[in-house]
Amino acid sequence: MNTAVPSRNPASSPLPEFGRSADGLIVARIGDPAYAMIPTADGRHFLGSSWRLSKPLSDWKRSDFYGHGGDIADEAAFHTYVQEQAEHQGEKAALARQEFRAHASTPWGP
């Protein structure tokens, strides 16, 4: 079951979508960013992240996540983190910044 949770500032923040993955992980999506609460061998959890997962949340798997965002204490902390990220996205959008392509070469690529 997927659920959207309203933010504290619904006019400007995207709504996060929460659910369970195919392998039972607690997962969330806010537009393109995706997050998972991934268990460790010693019973703790860490924040996994990914980008642009087009499948439904219920089809996601552990192997879809490649980022490591540090320890997450419990499901409530995961929900709080995701909600804060949604609010941050809303705040960035409110700045109305424009992106542009700079034609410069760097050691990391153009």
PDB file as gemmi writes it, atoms N, CA and C in Angstrom:
CRYST1    1.000    1.000    1.000  90.00  90.00  90.00 P 1                      
ATOM      1  N   MET A   1       0.836  -1.173   0.000  1.00  0.00           N  
ATOM      2  CA  MET A   1       0.000   0.000   0.000  1.00  0.00           C  
ATOM      3  C   MET A   1       0.881   1.237   0.000  1.00  0.00           C  
ATOM      4  N   ASN A   2       0.617   2.148  -0.912  1.00  0.00           N  
ATOM      5  CA  ASN A   2       1.369   3.387  -1.005  1.00  0.00           C  
ATOM      6  C   ASN A   2       0.518   4.517  -0.449  1.00  0.00           C  
ATOM      7  N   THR A   3       1.153   5.409   0.289  1.00  0.00           N  
ATOM      8  CA  THR A   3       0.426   6.529   0.860  1.00  0.00           C  
ATOM      9  C   THR A   3       1.202   7.803   0.651  1.00  0.00           C  
ATOM     10  N   ALA A   4       0.495   8.871   0.392  1.00  0.00           N  
ATOM     11  CA  ALA A   4       1.107  10.197   0.318  1.00  0.00           C  
ATOM     12  C   ALA A   4       0.833  10.891   1.640  1.00  0.00           C  
ATOM     13  N   VAL A   5       1.834  11.583   2.142  1.00  0.00           N  
ATOM     14  CA  VAL A   5       1.704  12.276   3.417  1.00  0.00           C  
ATOM     15  C   VAL A   5       1.771  13.762   3.162  1.00  0.00           C  
ATOM     16  N   PRO A   6       0.769  14.522   3.612  1.00  0.00           N  
ATOM     17  CA  PRO A   6       0.809  15.971   3.385  1.00  0.00           C  
ATOM     18  C   PRO A   6       1.946  16.617   4.165  1.00  0.00           C  
ATOM     19  N   SER A   7       2.563  17.612   3.557  1.00  0.00           N  
ATOM     20  CA  SER A   7       3.657  18.317   4.218  1.00  0.00           C  
ATOM     21  C   SER A   7       3.097  19.415   5.117  1.00  0.00           C  
ATOM     22  N   ARG A   8       3.994  20.030   5.889  1.00  0.00           N  
ATOM     23  CA  ARG A   8       3.573  21.141   6.745  1.00  0.00           C  
ATOM     24  C   ARG A   8       3.249  22.380   5.931  1.00  0.00           C  
ATOM     25  N   ASN A   9       3.790  22.465   4.719  1.00  0.00           N  
ATOM     26  CA  ASN A   9       3.555  23.602   3.838  1.00  0.00           C  
ATOM     27  C   ASN A   9       3.112  23.063   2.478  1.00  0.00           C  
ATOM     28  N   PRO A  10       1.868  22.575   2.346  1.00  0.00           N  
ATOM     29  CA  PRO A  10       1.438  21.869   1.159  1.00  0.00           C  
ATOM     30  C   PRO A  10       1.446  22.702  -0.113  1.00  0.00           C  
ATOM     31  N   ALA A  11       1.406  24.002  -0.018  1.00  0.00           N  
ATOM     32  CA  ALA A  11       1.372  24.829  -1.213  1.00  0.00           C  
ATOM     33  C   ALA A  11       2.684  24.779  -1.978  1.00  0.00           C  
ATOM     34  N   SER A  12       3.805  24.537  -1.296  1.00  0.00           N  
ATOM     35  CA  SER A  12       5.085  24.617  -1.983  1.00  0.00           C  
ATOM     36  C   SER A  12       5.899  23.335  -1.955  1.00  0.00           C  
ATOM     37  N   SER A  13       5.547  22.358  -1.144  1.00  0.00           N  
ATOM     38  CA  SER A  13       6.342  21.142  -1.029  1.00  0.00           C  
ATOM     39  C   SER A  13       5.691  19.997  -1.773  1.00  0.00           C  
ATOM     40  N   PRO A  14       6.494  19.198  -2.493  1.00  0.00           N  
ATOM     41  CA  PRO A  14       5.929  18.011  -3.135  1.00  0.00           C  
ATOM     42  C   PRO A  14       5.507  16.994  -2.078  1.00  0.00           C  
ATOM     43  N   LEU A  15       4.544  16.168  -2.415  1.00  0.00           N  
ATOM     44  CA  LEU A  15       4.086  15.143  -1.486  1.00  0.00           C  
ATOM     45  C   LEU A  15       4.929  13.887  -1.632  1.00  0.00           C  
ATOM     46  N   PRO A  16       5.529  13.415  -0.542  1.00  0.00           N  
ATOM     47  CA  PRO A  16       6.248  12.148  -0.617  1.00  0.00           C  
ATOM     48  C   PRO A  16       5.255  10.995  -0.699  1.00  0.00           C  
ATOM     49  N   GLU A  17       5.664   9.960  -1.390  1.00  0.00           N  
ATOM     50  CA  GLU A  17       4.863   8.737  -1.512  1.00  0.00           C  
ATOM     51  C   GLU A  17       5.606   7.652  -0.743  1.00  0.00           C  
ATOM     52  N   PHE A  18       4.935   6.997   0.194  1.00  0.00           N  
ATOM     53  CA  PHE A  18       5.538   5.942   1.008  1.00  0.00           C  
ATOM     54  C   PHE A  18       4.926   4.595   0.638  1.00  0.00           C  
ATOM     55  N   GLY A  19       5.709   3.526   0.806  1.00  0.00           N  
ATOM     56  CA  GLY A  19       5.198   2.191   0.541  1.00  0.00           C  
ATOM     57  C   GLY A  19       6.178   1.123   0.980  1.00  0.00           C  
ATOM     58  N   ARG A  20       5.952  -0.094   0.495  1.00  0.00           N  
ATOM     59  CA  ARG A  20       6.831  -1.245   0.760  1.00  0.00           C  
ATOM     60  C   ARG A  20       7.332  -1.776  -0.570  1.00  0.00           C  
ATOM     61  N   SER A  21       8.596  -2.138  -0.589  1.00  0.00           N  
ATOM     62  CA  SER A  21       9.198  -2.689  -1.793  1.00  0.00           C  
ATOM     63  C   SER A  21       8.833  -4.161  -1.946  1.00  0.00           C  
ATOM     64  N   ALA A  22       9.219  -4.747  -3.068  1.00  0.00           N  
ATOM     65  CA  ALA A  22       8.949  -6.154  -3.330  1.00  0.00           C  
ATOM     66  C   ALA A  22       9.598  -7.056  -2.286  1.00  0.00           C  
ATOM     67  N   ASP A  23      10.727  -6.622  -1.736  1.00  0.00           N  
ATOM     68  CA  ASP A  23      11.398  -7.437  -0.718  1.00  0.00           C  
ATOM     69  C   ASP A  23      11.158  -6.918   0.700  1.00  0.00           C  
ATOM     70  N   GLY A  24      10.106  -6.118   0.894  1.00  0.00           N  
ATOM     71  CA  GLY A  24       9.661  -5.731   2.228  1.00  0.00           C  
ATOM     72  C   GLY A  24      10.296  -4.501   2.842  1.00  0.00           C  
ATOM     73  N   LEU A  25      11.108  -3.765   2.093  1.00  0.00           N  
ATOM     74  CA  LEU A  25      11.731  -2.551   2.629  1.00  0.00           C  
ATOM     75  C   LEU A  25      10.712  -1.423   2.697  1.00  0.00           C  
ATOM     76  N   ILE A  26      10.863  -0.548   3.670  1.00  0.00           N  
ATOM     77  CA  ILE A  26      10.071   0.674   3.726  1.00  0.00           C  
ATOM     78  C   ILE A  26      10.731   1.646   2.758  1.00  0.00           C  
ATOM     79  N   VAL A  27       9.961   2.157   1.806  1.00  0.00           N  
ATOM     80  CA  VAL A  27      10.515   2.994   0.747  1.00  0.00           C  
ATOM     81  C   VAL A  27       9.690   4.267   0.580  1.00  0.00           C  
ATOM     82  N   ALA A  28      10.282   5.241  -0.101  1.00  0.00           N  
ATOM     83  CA  ALA A  28       9.592   6.500  -0.364  1.00  0.00           C  
ATOM     84  C   ALA A  28      10.132   7.113  -1.645  1.00  0.00           C  
ATOM     85  N   ARG A  29       9.283   7.929  -2.279  1.00  0.00           N  
ATOM     86  CA  ARG A  29       9.687   8.657  -3.481  1.00  0.00           C  
ATOM     87  C   ARG A  29       9.173  10.079  -3.362  1.00  0.00           C  
ATOM     88  N   ILE A  30      10.019  11.030  -3.780  1.00  0.00           N  
ATOM     89  CA  ILE A  30       9.626  12.433  -3.880  1.00  0.00           C  
ATOM     90  C   ILE A  30      10.048  12.883  -5.269  1.00  0.00           C  
ATOM     91  N   GLY A  31       9.197  12.747  -6.239  1.00  0.00           N  
ATOM     92  CA  GLY A  31       9.584  13.067  -7.609  1.00  0.00           C  
ATOM     93  C   GLY A  31      10.611  12.068  -8.092  1.00  0.00           C  
ATOM     94  N   ASP A  32      11.798  12.546  -8.466  1.00  0.00           N  
ATOM     95  CA  ASP A  32      12.864  11.653  -8.923  1.00  0.00           C  
ATOM     96  C   ASP A  32      13.634  10.962  -7.796  1.00  0.00           C  
ATOM     97  N   PRO A  33      13.921  11.633  -6.682  1.00  0.00           N  
ATOM     98  CA  PRO A  33      14.660  10.960  -5.601  1.00  0.00           C  
ATOM     99  C   PRO A  33      13.839   9.839  -4.960  1.00  0.00           C  
ATOM    100  N   ALA A  34      14.534   8.739  -4.662  1.00  0.00           N  
ATOM    101  CA  ALA A  34      13.905   7.581  -4.020  1.00  0.00           C  
ATOM    102  C   ALA A  34      14.745   7.181  -2.813  1.00  0.00           C  
ATOM    103  N   TYR A  35      14.070   6.714  -1.768  1.00  0.00           N  
ATOM    104  CA  TYR A  35      14.746   6.364  -0.517  1.00  0.00           C  
ATOM    105  C   TYR A  35      14.237   5.025   0.006  1.00  0.00           C  
ATOM    106  N   ALA A  36      15.102   4.326   0.724  1.00  0.00           N  
ATOM    107  CA  ALA A  36      14.726   3.061   1.353  1.00  0.00           C  
ATOM    108  C   ALA A  36      15.375   2.976   2.724  1.00  0.00           C  
ATOM    109  N   MET A  37      14.678   2.333   3.637  1.00  0.00           N  
ATOM    110  CA  MET A  37      15.207   2.052   4.969  1.00  0.00           C  
ATOM    111  C   MET A  37      15.741   0.624   4.904  1.00  0.00           C  
ATOM    112  N   ILE A  38      17.075   0.498   4.833  1.00  0.00           N  
ATOM    113  CA  ILE A  38      17.707  -0.796   4.563  1.00  0.00           C  
ATOM    114  C   ILE A  38      18.314  -1.365   5.843  1.00  0.00           C  
ATOM    115  N   PRO A  39      17.914  -2.600   6.192  1.00  0.00           N  
ATOM    116  CA  PRO A  39      18.446  -3.208   7.418  1.00  0.00           C  
ATOM    117  C   PRO A  39      19.898  -3.647   7.240  1.00  0.00           C  
ATOM    118  N   THR A  40      20.648  -3.613   8.340  1.00  0.00           N  
ATOM    119  CA  THR A  40      22.023  -4.104   8.346  1.00  0.00           C  
ATOM    120  C   THR A  40      22.057  -5.453   9.055  1.00  0.00           C  
ATOM    121  N   ALA A  41      23.193  -6.118   8.993  1.00  0.00           N  
ATOM    122  CA  ALA A  41      23.335  -7.443   9.597  1.00  0.00           C  
ATOM    123  C   ALA A  41      23.168  -7.409  11.117  1.00  0.00           C  
ATOM    124  N   ASP A  42      23.484  -6.264  11.738  1.00  0.00           N  
ATOM    125  CA  ASP A  42      23.404  -6.191  13.202  1.00  0.00           C  
ATOM    126  C   ASP A  42      22.081  -5.605  13.708  1.00  0.00           C  
ATOM    127  N   GLY A  43      21.051  -5.558  12.849  1.00  0.00           N  
ATOM    128  CA  GLY A  43      19.731  -5.123  13.290  1.00  0.00           C  
ATOM    129  C   GLY A  43      19.456  -3.639  13.193  1.00  0.00           C  
ATOM    130  N   ARG A  44      20.437  -2.861  12.767  1.00  0.00           N  
ATOM    131  CA  ARG A  44      20.212  -1.423  12.580  1.00  0.00           C  
ATOM    132  C   ARG A  44      19.694  -1.178  11.163  1.00  0.00           C  
ATOM    133  N   HIS A  45      19.532   0.092  10.798  1.00  0.00           N  
ATOM    134  CA  HIS A  45      19.085   0.452   9.453  1.00  0.00           C  
ATOM    135  C   HIS A  45      19.900   1.625   8.939  1.00  0.00           C  
ATOM    136  N   PHE A  46      20.037   1.692   7.613  1.00  0.00           N  
ATOM    137  CA  PHE A  46      20.651   2.870   7.004  1.00  0.00           C  
ATOM    138  C   PHE A  46      19.766   3.360   5.872  1.00  0.00           C  
ATOM    139  N   LEU A  47      19.977   4.605   5.496  1.00  0.00           N  
ATOM    140  CA  LEU A  47      19.209   5.232   4.438  1.00  0.00           C  
ATOM    141  C   LEU A  47      19.836   4.899   3.095  1.00  0.00           C  
ATOM    142  N   GLY A  48      19.104   4.196   2.257  1.00  0.00           N  
ATOM    143  CA  GLY A  48      19.533   3.947   0.886  1.00  0.00           C  
ATOM    144  C   GLY A  48      18.864   4.957  -0.023  1.00  0.00           C  
ATOM    145  N   SER A  49      19.559   5.346  -1.088  1.00  0.00           N  
ATOM    146  CA  SER A  49      18.972   6.314  -2.005  1.00  0.00           C  
ATOM    147  C   SER A  49      19.177   5.885  -3.444  1.00  0.00           C  
ATOM    148  N   SER A  50      18.327   6.415  -4.295  1.00  0.00           N  
ATOM    149  CA  SER A  50      18.400   6.140  -5.723  1.00  0.00           C  
ATOM    150  C   SER A  50      17.778   7.322  -6.455  1.00  0.00           C  
ATOM    151  N   TRP A  51      17.674   7.209  -7.761  1.00  0.00           N  
ATOM    152  CA  TRP A  51      17.209   8.324  -8.577  1.00  0.00           C  
ATOM    153  C   TRP A  51      16.444   7.774  -9.766  1.00  0.00           C  
ATOM    154  N   ARG A  52      15.321   8.377 -10.045  1.00  0.00           N  
ATOM    155  CA  ARG A  52      14.516   8.080 -11.229  1.00  0.00           C  
ATOM    156  C   ARG A  52      14.119   6.608 -11.357  1.00  0.00           C  
ATOM    157  N   LEU A  53      13.595   6.052 -10.299  1.00  0.00           N  
ATOM    158  CA  LEU A  53      13.046   4.699 -10.381  1.00  0.00           C  
ATOM    159  C   LEU A  53      11.634   4.822 -10.937  1.00  0.00           C  
ATOM    160  N   SER A  54      11.417   4.325 -12.135  1.00  0.00           N  
ATOM    161  CA  SER A  54      10.123   4.520 -12.789  1.00  0.00           C  
ATOM    162  C   SER A  54       9.099   3.447 -12.426  1.00  0.00           C  
ATOM    163  N   LYS A  55       9.545   2.360 -11.826  1.00  0.00           N  
ATOM    164  CA  LYS A  55       8.630   1.287 -11.448  1.00  0.00           C  
ATOM    165  C   LYS A  55       7.782   1.715 -10.252  1.00  0.00           C  
ATOM    166  N   PRO A  56       6.643   1.053 -10.042  1.00  0.00           N  
ATOM    167  CA  PRO A  56       5.884   1.306  -8.811  1.00  0.00           C  
ATOM    168  C   PRO A  56       6.727   0.941  -7.587  1.00  0.00           C  
ATOM    169  N   LEU A  57       6.465   1.593  -6.464  1.00  0.00           N  
ATOM    170  CA  LEU A  57       7.219   1.334  -5.239  1.00  0.00           C  
ATOM    171  C   LEU A  57       7.196  -0.150  -4.879  1.00  0.00           C  
ATOM    172  N   SER A  58       6.085  -0.799  -5.103  1.00  0.00           N  
ATOM    173  CA  SER A  58       5.952  -2.216  -4.743  1.00  0.00           C  
ATOM    174  C   SER A  58       6.833  -3.133  -5.590  1.00  0.00           C  
ATOM    175  N   ASP A  59       7.394  -2.623  -6.683  1.00  0.00           N  
ATOM    176  CA  ASP A  59       8.294  -3.417  -7.530  1.00  0.00           C  
ATOM    177  C   ASP A  59       9.770  -3.142  -7.246  1.00  0.00           C  
ATOM    178  N   TRP A  60      10.068  -2.159  -6.416  1.00  0.00           N  
ATOM    179  CA  TRP A  60      11.462  -1.850  -6.107  1.00  0.00           C  
ATOM    180  C   TRP A  60      12.090  -2.982  -5.318  1.00  0.00           C  
ATOM    181  N   LYS A  61      13.415  -3.090  -5.447  1.00  0.00           N  
ATOM    182  CA  LYS A  61      14.184  -4.092  -4.696  1.00  0.00           C  
ATOM    183  C   LYS A  61      15.417  -3.427  -4.099  1.00  0.00           C  
ATOM    184  N   ARG A  62      16.041  -4.105  -3.166  1.00  0.00           N  
ATOM    185  CA  ARG A  62      17.254  -3.611  -2.512  1.00  0.00           C  
ATOM    186  C   ARG A  62      18.304  -3.226  -3.547  1.00  0.00           C  
ATOM    187  N   SER A  63      18.413  -3.994  -4.606  1.00  0.00           N  
ATOM    188  CA  SER A  63      19.433  -3.749  -5.632  1.00  0.00           C  
ATOM    189  C   SER A  63      19.200  -2.465  -6.422  1.00  0.00           C  
ATOM    190  N   ASP A  64      18.028  -1.844  -6.296  1.00  0.00           N  
ATOM    191  CA  ASP A  64      17.757  -0.578  -6.987  1.00  0.00           C  
ATOM    192  C   ASP A  64      18.413   0.614  -6.292  1.00  0.00           C  
ATOM    193  N   PHE A  65      18.899   0.425  -5.072  1.00  0.00           N  
ATOM    194  CA  PHE A  65      19.440   1.525  -4.274  1.00  0.00           C  
ATOM    195  C   PHE A  65      20.959   1.430  -4.212  1.00  0.00           C  
ATOM    196  N   TYR A  66      21.615   2.547  -4.516  1.00  0.00           N  
ATOM    197  CA  TYR A  66      23.075   2.551  -4.567  1.00  0.00           C  
ATOM    198  C   TYR A  66      23.701   3.564  -3.616  1.00  0.00           C  
ATOM    199  N   GLY A  67      22.935   4.517  -3.122  1.00  0.00           N  
ATOM    200  CA  GLY A  67      23.482   5.530  -2.214  1.00  0.00           C  
ATOM    201  C   GLY A  67      23.346   5.106  -0.763  1.00  0.00           C  
ATOM    202  N   HIS A  68      24.229   5.622   0.081  1.00  0.00           N  
ATOM    203  CA  HIS A  68      24.197   5.344   1.521  1.00  0.00           C  
ATOM    204  C   HIS A  68      24.160   6.674   2.245  1.00  0.00           C  
ATOM    205  N   GLY A  69      23.048   6.949   2.941  1.00  0.00           N  
ATOM    206  CA  GLY A  69      22.877   8.246   3.582  1.00  0.00           C  
ATOM    207  C   GLY A  69      23.027   8.238   5.085  1.00  0.00           C  
ATOM    208  N   GLY A  70      23.650   7.220   5.641  1.00  0.00           N  
ATOM    209  CA  GLY A  70      23.855   7.180   7.084  1.00  0.00           C  
ATOM    210  C   GLY A  70      22.785   6.368   7.792  1.00  0.00           C  
ATOM    211  N   ASP A  71      22.925   6.279   9.104  1.00  0.00           N  
ATOM    212  CA  ASP A  71      22.020   5.469   9.918  1.00  0.00           C  
ATOM    213  C   ASP A  71      20.648   6.122  10.057  1.00  0.00           C  
ATOM    214  N   ILE A  72      19.626   5.285  10.098  1.00  0.00           N  
ATOM    215  CA  ILE A  72      18.245   5.699  10.358  1.00  0.00           C  
ATOM    216  C   ILE A  72      17.780   4.893  11.560  1.00  0.00           C  
ATOM    217  N   ALA A  73      17.327   5.566  12.601  1.00  0.00           N  
ATOM    218  CA  ALA A  73      16.988   4.898  13.859  1.00  0.00           C  
ATOM    219  C   ALA A  73      15.789   3.965  13.740  1.00  0.00           C  
ATOM    220  N   ASP A  74      14.714   4.440  13.094  1.00  0.00           N  
ATOM    221  CA  ASP A  74      13.503   3.638  13.021  1.00  0.00           C  
ATOM    222  C   ASP A  74      12.609   4.196  11.915  1.00  0.00           C  
ATOM    223  N   GLU A  75      11.422   3.617  11.772  1.00  0.00           N  
ATOM    224  CA  GLU A  75      10.517   4.035  10.704  1.00  0.00           C  
ATOM    225  C   GLU A  75      10.074   5.488  10.869  1.00  0.00           C  
ATOM    226  N   ALA A  76       9.863   5.921  12.100  1.00  0.00           N  
ATOM    227  CA  ALA A  76       9.471   7.317  12.332  1.00  0.00           C  
ATOM    228  C   ALA A  76      10.569   8.270  11.869  1.00  0.00           C  
ATOM    229  N   ALA A  77      11.809   7.934  12.135  1.00  0.00           N  
ATOM    230  CA  ALA A  77      12.935   8.767  11.694  1.00  0.00           C  
ATOM    231  C   ALA A  77      13.027   8.780  10.171  1.00  0.00           C  
ATOM    232  N   PHE A  78      12.744   7.659   9.535  1.00  0.00           N  
ATOM    233  CA  PHE A  78      12.747   7.588   8.070  1.00  0.00           C  
ATOM    234  C   PHE A  78      11.678   8.524   7.509  1.00  0.00           C  
ATOM    235  N   HIS A  79      10.467   8.453   8.044  1.00  0.00           N  
ATOM    236  CA  HIS A  79       9.377   9.319   7.579  1.00  0.00           C  
ATOM    237  C   HIS A  79       9.730  10.794   7.789  1.00  0.00           C  
ATOM    238  N   THR A  80      10.324  11.114   8.924  1.00  0.00           N  
ATOM    239  CA  THR A  80      10.728  12.496   9.208  1.00  0.00           C  
ATOM    240  C   THR A  80      11.768  12.964   8.201  1.00  0.00           C  
ATOM    241  N   TYR A  81      12.756  12.119   7.918  1.00  0.00           N  
ATOM    242  CA  TYR A  81      13.805  12.476   6.967  1.00  0.00           C  
ATOM    243  C   TYR A  81      13.200  12.747   5.581  1.00  0.00           C  
ATOM    244  N   VAL A  82      12.343  11.849   5.124  1.00  0.00           N  
ATOM    245  CA  VAL A  82      11.742  12.009   3.799  1.00  0.00           C  
ATOM    246  C   VAL A  82      10.889  13.272   3.753  1.00  0.00           C  
ATOM    247  N   GLN A  83      10.133  13.528   4.796  1.00  0.00           N  
ATOM    248  CA  GLN A  83       9.302  14.731   4.835  1.00  0.00           C  
ATOM    249  C   GLN A  83      10.175  15.992   4.781  1.00  0.00           C  
ATOM    250  N   GLU A  84      11.296  15.985   5.505  1.00  0.00           N  
ATOM    251  CA  GLU A  84      12.211  17.125   5.468  1.00  0.00           C  
ATOM    252  C   GLU A  84      12.782  17.323   4.071  1.00  0.00           C  
ATOM    253  N   GLN A  85      13.082  16.232   3.371  1.00  0.00           N  
ATOM    254  CA  GLN A  85      13.589  16.327   2.009  1.00  0.00           C  
ATOM    255  C   GLN A  85      12.532  16.920   1.075  1.00  0.00           C  
ATOM    256  N   ALA A  86      11.269  16.534   1.266  1.00  0.00           N  
ATOM    257  CA  ALA A  86      10.183  17.091   0.455  1.00  0.00           C  
ATOM    258  C   ALA A  86      10.068  18.597   0.687  1.00  0.00           C  
ATOM    259  N   GLU A  87      10.141  19.007   1.936  1.00  0.00           N  
ATOM    260  CA  GLU A  87      10.064  20.433   2.256  1.00  0.00           C  
ATOM    261  C   GLU A  87      11.262  21.180   1.676  1.00  0.00           C  
ATOM    262  N   HIS A  88      12.423  20.564   1.712  1.00  0.00           N  
ATOM    263  CA  HIS A  88      13.620  21.183   1.132  1.00  0.00           C  
ATOM    264  C   HIS A  88      13.450  21.366  -0.378  1.00  0.00           C  
ATOM    265  N   GLN A  89      12.888  20.357  -1.052  1.00  0.00           N  
ATOM    266  CA  GLN A  89      12.635  20.493  -2.495  1.00  0.00           C  
ATOM    267  C   GLN A  89      11.684  21.651  -2.769  1.00  0.00           C  
ATOM    268  N   GLY A  90      10.651  21.793  -1.929  1.00  0.00           N  
ATOM    269  CA  GLY A  90       9.718  22.905  -2.081  1.00  0.00           C  
ATOM    270  C   GLY A  90      10.392  24.248  -1.885  1.00  0.00           C  
ATOM    271  N   GLU A  91      11.267  24.323  -0.889  1.00  0.00           N  
ATOM    272  CA  GLU A  91      11.995  25.569  -0.636  1.00  0.00           C  
ATOM    273  C   GLU A  91      12.899  25.926  -1.812  1.00  0.00           C  
ATOM    274  N   LYS A  92      13.586  24.919  -2.378  1.00  0.00           N  
ATOM    275  CA  LYS A  92      14.443  25.178  -3.538  1.00  0.00           C  
ATOM    276  C   LYS A  92      13.621  25.652  -4.732  1.00  0.00           C  
ATOM    277  N   ALA A  93      12.467  25.025  -4.946  1.00  0.00           N  
ATOM    278  CA  ALA A  93      11.612  25.420  -6.069  1.00  0.00           C  
ATOM    279  C   ALA A  93      11.131  26.857  -5.901  1.00  0.00           C  
ATOM    280  N   ALA A  94      10.862  27.274  -4.661  1.00  0.00           N  
ATOM    281  CA  ALA A  94      10.378  28.631  -4.394  1.00  0.00           C  
ATOM    282  C   ALA A  94      11.431  29.688  -4.726  1.00  0.00           C  
ATOM    283  N   LEU A  95      12.690  29.299  -4.763  1.00  0.00           N  
ATOM    284  CA  LEU A  95      13.750  30.249  -5.108  1.00  0.00           C  
ATOM    285  C   LEU A  95      13.754  30.591  -6.593  1.00  0.00           C  
ATOM    286  N   ALA A  96      13.097  29.757  -7.397  1.00  0.00           N  
ATOM    287  CA  ALA A  96      12.974  29.975  -8.846  1.00  0.00           C  
ATOM    288  C   ALA A  96      14.327  30.176  -9.518  1.00  0.00           C  
ATOM    289  N   ARG A  97      15.290  29.409  -9.113  1.00  0.00           N  
ATOM    290  CA  ARG A  97      16.610  29.495  -9.738  1.00  0.00           C  
ATOM    291  C   ARG A  97      16.564  28.901 -11.136  1.00  0.00           C  
ATOM    292  N   GLN A  98      17.390  29.446 -12.007  1.00  0.00           N  
ATOM    293  CA  GLN A  98      17.479  28.934 -13.361  1.00  0.00           C  
ATOM    294  C   GLN A  98      18.804  28.206 -13.524  1.00  0.00           C  
ATOM    295  N   GLU A  99      18.737  27.037 -14.128  1.00  0.00           N  
ATOM    296  CA  GLU A  99      19.963  26.278 -14.402  1.00  0.00           C  
ATOM    297  C   GLU A  99      20.430  26.607 -15.808  1.00  0.00           C  
ATOM    298  N   PHE A 100      21.719  26.579 -15.985  1.00  0.00           N  
ATOM    299  CA  PHE A 100      22.267  26.773 -17.316  1.00  0.00           C  
ATOM    300  C   PHE A 100      23.474  25.856 -17.473  1.00  0.00           C  
ATOM    301  N   ARG A 101      23.789  25.566 -18.713  1.00  0.00           N  
ATOM    302  CA  ARG A 101      24.931  24.704 -18.995  1.00  0.00           C  
ATOM    303  C   ARG A 101      26.170  25.568 -19.200  1.00  0.00           C  
ATOM    304  N   ALA A 102      27.176  25.281 -18.419  1.00  0.00           N  
ATOM    305  CA  ALA A 102      28.448  25.975 -18.582  1.00  0.00           C  
ATOM    306  C   ALA A 102      29.340  25.107 -19.455  1.00  0.00           C  
ATOM    307  N   HIS A 103      29.924  25.688 -20.445  1.00  0.00           N  
ATOM    308  CA  HIS A 103      30.795  24.943 -21.354  1.00  0.00           C  
ATOM    309  C   HIS A 103      32.234  25.049 -20.859  1.00  0.00           C  
ATOM    310  N   ALA A 104      32.509  24.281 -19.816  1.00  0.00           N  
ATOM    311  CA  ALA A 104      33.845  24.299 -19.231  1.00  0.00           C  
ATOM    312  C   ALA A 104      34.287  22.865 -18.992  1.00  0.00           C  
ATOM    313  N   SER A 105      35.563  22.629 -19.132  1.00  0.00           N  
ATOM    314  CA  SER A 105      36.104  21.299 -18.851  1.00  0.00           C  
ATOM    315  C   SER A 105      36.680  21.293 -17.458  1.00  0.00           C  
ATOM    316  N   THR A 106      36.416  20.207 -16.748  1.00  0.00           N  
ATOM    317  CA  THR A 106      36.959  20.027 -15.397  1.00  0.00           C  
ATOM    318  C   THR A 106      37.579  18.639 -15.329  1.00  0.00           C  
ATOM    319  N   PRO A 107      38.321  18.339 -14.284  1.00  0.00           N  
ATOM    320  CA  PRO A 107      38.858  16.985 -14.140  1.00  0.00           C  
ATOM    321  C   PRO A 107      37.759  15.916 -14.038  1.00  0.00           C  
ATOM    322  N   TRP A 108      36.530  16.334 -13.716  1.00  0.00           N  
ATOM    323  CA  TRP A 108      35.420  15.402 -13.550  1.00  0.00           C  
ATOM    324  C   TRP A 108      34.553  15.311 -14.796  1.00  0.00           C  
ATOM    325  N   GLY A 109      34.878  16.067 -15.814  1.00  0.00           N  
ATOM    326  CA  GLY A 109      34.101  16.074 -17.055  1.00  0.00           C  
ATOM    327  C   GLY A 109      33.575  17.462 -17.356  1.00  0.00           C  
ATOM    328  N   PRO A 110      32.839  17.587 -18.446  1.00  0.00           N  
ATOM    329  CA  PRO A 110      32.327  18.912 -18.835  1.00  0.00           C  
ATOM    330  C   PRO A 110      31.319  19.454 -17.853  1.00  0.00           C  
TER     331      PRO A 110                                                      
END                                                                             
